Amino acid sequence: MDQSFNALVDANTDLDMNPPEEGVLPQEMGKVMSDHLSDRSESPSYKEAQKAQGELVNWQRESITSIHKNLIDFDNFNPGKSKGIRQRQIISALLDVRYDTRPESSFDYQVARARAADDLFEGKGRDSDDVFFAQMQGQAVTRQADQDMDVDLRESSRINLMGGDVLTFMIGRQKGLR
């Protein structure tokens, strides 16, 4: 290897670019890189980036949960506004969370909605808020049913483990849902 190249690399990193000495095992060579990376993970800028990423993930999770709740209980979401405005508010919230975009013009909104329709609903709702919103609501209803079933399965498993009658629980649960 050219010495000037080694000097340049050594000046820009703190990794040793010289070939290993005789007797150094390949596993030990990896430790050098591992140590270098663990030092980076302790730097303030890395910790700040991790914290920001965590906050972003939490915001996305909370936003998706809020969108889901508003889709399920749409009648109680901004009841003083028209149906079209409320639909657009929820669609815009989804565009913000999924694509980090807040369209300012009608054209930008239509482009963003078409992209989301292609990505999420096989193109259904590209040209219509009503169709796009119906797809969102259908997905939310399916998600809610899956969550309800998961809760029922966990509860029936718990009852079964305690020696209870799962069939009686399930019949009572269905009566309660009606």
Secondary structure, DSSP 8 states (H G I E B T S, - for coil): --HHHHHHHHHH-SS--S---TT--HHHHHHHHHHHHHHHHTSHHHHHHHHHHHHHHHHHHHHHHHHHHHHHTGGGSSTTS-HHHHHHHHHHHHHHHHH-----SHHHHHHHHHHHHHHHHTTTTTT-HHHHHHHHHHHHHHHHHHHHHHHHHHHHHHHHHTT--HHHHHHHHHHHH-
